[in-house]
Amino acid sequence: MGTTTTSTDAGTTAEPTAPTGPAAKPATRRRTVKRILLGGTLVTVLAAAGGYFWLDATSDPKVLGKAECTAVTPSLTATASGRATAGDQRAVCTTLRALTDAWDRADATGYGEQFTADATYTTYVGTHYQGRQDIADAHRALFGGFVEGTGLADSFLGIRFYGPDTAVVTSRGDTYKGDRPSAADLTKTQTYTLVREGDGHWRIAAFHNTKRQNVMERLSFLWDPATAPEAEK
């Protein structure tokens, strides 16, 4: 360690100076290593972020469905008791339209009325409701809380009738505020099972909602293309 001298009123004092020569080399090497590690970390973070955004940007599904339920061409399976008709499709779509309308006006009772008395309802977080009253009560709380002021959007993927009294409807869907989202922006995949009840009305007997993990889905298709649905290849 070298010294320098300075003069003050009290006399001359010695002050330490930065090391020079061989003693300075370890400190210089440490600074170099830190800079390399910091640079490597920054590059890794930027590469990971870029990869994530690329996966997200290229993960839109190819099959987006139809904005109108009645525009879907249904699959009609005949059974011993008969086959569904075009009128049955309109009736099923009317029930789903009534469901959306009830949501949009935050009408929990009207929402629940679109389900059978013993319906089941499974949310994308795994919450499982049993029965019309349970579904209505939960949505009364939701309409005043988590989903207050939202609308409900659907894009219909398919309608399958199994005989004249049972229908399975699949859709992409989501809640939203403001402008209605495009079909590609809908983050849930939904399944409705509807039945025709004794009074002639179609009601939802079971509903299941799944959150689409778009980046994970895209990554799995890249990792193993055979896992992709035929329609998405």
C-alpha positions in Angstrom: 0.0 0.0 0.0 1.5 3.3 -1.0 1.0 6.7 0.7 0.7 10.3 -0.4 1.4 13.3 1.8 -0.7 16.3 2.3 0.1 19.5 4.2 -2.4 21.0 6.7 -2.2 23.6 9.3 -1.3 20.8 11.8 1.5 19.6 9.7 2.1 16.8 7.2 -0.2 13.6 7.2 0.1 10.4 5.2 -3.0 9.1 3.2 -3.3 5.6 1.7 -3.3 5.2 -2.0 -4.9 2.5 -4.3 -2.7 -0.5 -4.7 -0.7 -0.7 -7.9 1.3 -3.4 -9.6 0.8 -7.1 -8.8 -1.4 -6.4 -5.7 -4.1 -4.8 -8.0 -4.5 -7.9 -10.2 -6.9 -10.0 -8.0 -9.3 -7.1 -7.7 -9.3 -6.5 -11.4 -10.0 -10.2 -12.1 -12.9 -10.1 -9.6 -14.4 -7.2 -11.4 -14.0 -8.9 -14.8 -15.7 -12.1 -13.5 -18.6 -10.1 -12.1 -19.1 -8.3 -15.4 -19.0 -11.5 -17.3 -21.5 -13.2 -14.9 -23.8 -10.1 -15.1 -23.6 -10.0 -18.8 -24.4 -13.7 -19.1 -27.3 -13.4 -16.7 -28.7 -10.5 -18.7 -28.4 -12.4 -22.0 -30.1 -15.4 -20.5 -33.0 -13.3 -19.1 -33.5 -11.5 -22.5 -33.4 -14.8 -24.4 -35.9 -16.4 -22.0 -38.2 -13.3 -22.3 -37.9 -13.3 -26.1 -38.7 -17.0 -26.2 -41.7 -16.6 -24.1 -43.1 -13.7 -26.1 -42.4 -15.7 -29.3 -44.3 -18.7 -28.0 -47.2 -16.4 -26.9 -47.3 -14.6 -30.2 -47.5 -17.9 -32.2 -49.9 -19.7 -30.0 -53.2 -18.6 -31.4 -55.4 -21.7 -32.2 -56.3 -22.4 -35.8 -59.9 -23.5 -35.0 -61.7 -20.4 -33.6 -65.3 -21.4 -34.0 -68.4 -19.4 -34.9 -69.6 -16.3 -33.2 -73.2 -17.4 -33.6 -74.4 -20.7 -32.1 -76.9 -21.2 -34.9 -74.1 -20.9 -37.5 -72.5 -24.2 -36.3 -73.3 -27.3 -38.4 -74.4 -29.8 -35.8 -73.6 -33.5 -35.6 -76.9 -35.5 -35.4 -76.7 -39.0 -33.9 -79.9 -41.0 -34.2 -81.0 -43.3 -31.4 -84.0 -45.5 -30.8 -85.9 -42.6 -29.6 -85.2 -40.5 -32.7 -83.0 -37.7 -34.0 -82.7 -34.0 -33.1 -84.0 -31.4 -35.6 -82.9 -27.9 -36.7 -85.5 -26.6 -34.3 -83.7 -28.4 -31.5 -80.5 -26.6 -32.4 -82.3 -23.2 -32.3 -83.7 -24.1 -28.9 -80.3 -25.1 -27.5 -78.8 -21.9 -28.8 -81.7 -19.9 -27.2 -80.8 -21.4 -23.8 -77.1 -20.4 -24.3 -78.1 -16.9 -25.4 -80.3 -16.6 -22.3 -77.3 -17.6 -20.2 -75.1 -14.9 -21.7 -77.8 -12.3 -21.4 -78.4 -13.1 -17.7 -74.6 -12.8 -17.1 -74.5 -9.4 -19.0 -77.2 -8.0 -16.8 -75.8 -9.6 -13.6 -79.0 -11.6 -13.1 -78.0 -14.6 -10.9 -81.5 -16.0 -10.7 -81.9 -15.8 -14.5 -78.5 -17.4 -14.9 -79.4 -20.3 -12.6 -82.7 -20.8 -14.5 -80.8 -22.0 -17.5 -79.6 -25.1 -15.5 -81.4 -28.2 -14.5 -82.2 -28.5 -10.8 -79.4 -31.0 -10.2 -76.9 -29.5 -12.6 -73.1 -29.5 -12.0 -70.8 -26.6 -12.7 -67.0 -26.8 -12.6 -65.0 -23.6 -13.0 -61.5 -23.3 -14.5 -60.0 -23.1 -11.0 -61.6 -26.5 -10.1 -64.5 -25.2 -8.0 -67.4 -27.6 -8.3 -71.0 -26.4 -7.7 -73.9 -28.8 -7.4 -77.5 -27.8 -8.2 -79.2 -24.8 -9.7 -79.5 -23.0 -6.4 -75.8 -23.5 -5.6 -74.9 -22.1 -9.0 -77.2 -19.1 -8.7 -76.0 -18.2 -5.2 -72.4 -18.4 -6.2 -73.0 -16.1 -9.2 -74.9 -13.6 -7.1 -71.8 -13.2 -5.1 -69.5 -13.2 -8.2 -71.7 -10.5 -10.0 -71.2 -8.3 -7.0 -67.5 -9.1 -6.7 -64.9 -10.7 -8.9 -66.8 -10.4 -12.2 -68.8 -7.3 -11.5 -69.4 -5.3 -14.7 -68.2 -7.9 -17.1 -69.8 -9.4 -20.2 -69.6 -13.0 -21.4 -68.2 -13.9 -24.8 -68.4 -17.3 -26.6 -67.2 -18.6 -29.9 -68.8 -22.0 -30.7 -66.7 -24.9 -31.8 -69.3 -27.6 -32.2 -72.7 -29.0 -31.3 -73.4 -32.7 -31.1 -76.8 -34.2 -30.6 -77.1 -37.7 -29.1 -80.7 -38.5 -30.0 -83.5 -35.9 -29.7 -83.0 -34.9 -26.1 -79.2 -34.5 -25.4 -76.7 -32.1 -26.8 -73.0 -31.4 -26.1 -71.8 -27.9 -27.0 -68.1 -26.9 -27.0 -66.9 -23.3 -27.2 -64.1 -20.9 -26.5 -65.2 -18.3 -24.0 -64.2 -15.6 -21.6 -65.4 -12.7 -19.5 -64.5 -9.2 -20.6 -64.9 -5.5 -20.0 -65.1 -2.9 -22.7 -64.7 -4.1 -26.3 -65.7 -7.8 -27.0 -62.5 -9.9 -27.4 -61.8 -11.7 -30.7 -62.1 -15.5 -30.8 -58.3 -15.9 -30.7 -58.2 -13.9 -27.4 -60.7 -16.1 -25.5 -58.8 -17.9 -22.8 -61.2 -20.6 -21.8 -62.4 -23.8 -23.4 -65.9 -24.8 -22.3 -68.2 -27.8 -22.5 -72.0 -27.6 -22.0 -74.1 -30.7 -21.8 -77.8 -29.9 -22.3 -80.9 -32.0 -22.0 -84.5 -31.5 -23.0 -86.6 -31.6 -19.9 -90.3 -32.7 -19.5 -91.6 -29.1 -20.1 -89.9 -29.1 -23.5 -87.2 -26.6 -22.5 -83.5 -27.3 -23.0 -81.4 -26.7 -19.9 -77.7 -27.2 -19.0 -77.1 -30.4 -17.0 -73.4 -30.0 -16.7 -70.9 -27.3 -17.5 -67.1 -27.6 -17.4 -64.7 -24.7 -17.9 -60.9 -25.1 -18.6 -58.3 -22.3 -18.7 -56.2 -22.6 -21.9 -52.5 -22.4 -21.1 -51.5 -21.1 -24.5 -47.7 -20.9 -24.0 -47.5 -24.4 -22.4 -49.7 -25.8 -25.2 -47.6 -24.3 -27.9 -44.4 -25.6 -26.2 -45.9 -29.1 -25.9 -46.8 -29.1 -29.6 -43.2 -28.0 -30.5 -41.7 -30.7 -28.2 -44.0 -33.5 -29.5 -46.0 -32.5 -32.6 -48.0 -35.7 -32.3 -49.8 -34.3 -29.2 -51.5 -31.6 -31.3 -55.1 -32.1 -32.2 -55.6 -33.0 -35.8 -57.4 -29.7 -36.5 -54.4 -27.7 -35.1 -51.7 -29.4 -37.1 
